[in-house]
Amino acid sequence: MDYKQNSQIFKALAHPLRLKMTVMLMDDECCVTDVTNALKISQSTSSQHLSILKNAGVVSPKKYGTKTCYVVDNVTARKIINILLEKEQ
């Protein structure tokens, strides 16, 4: 087990807004504008939180011209989110 990497994932997911972003990005990749509009936050706030998620390895950016979209491609993060979502049902 990679304790350091896993602790970084937990730290990144510990903020309610980042947790909400991660759930949103589980099923579909979204650009910063999509995240900003969906969560009704400023673009700078959205970018800061996405940067934290990216640095923790939770999401990965994909460039489409001038647009950057993000997707959750970390297996561990996906498992954590799925456990939390199952608990809600």
Secondary structure, DSSP 8 states (H G I E B T S, - for coil): --HHHHHHHHHHHTSHHHHHHHHHHHHS-EEHHHHHHHHT--HHHHHHHHHHHHHTTSEEEEEETTEEEEEE--HHHHHHHHHHHHHH-
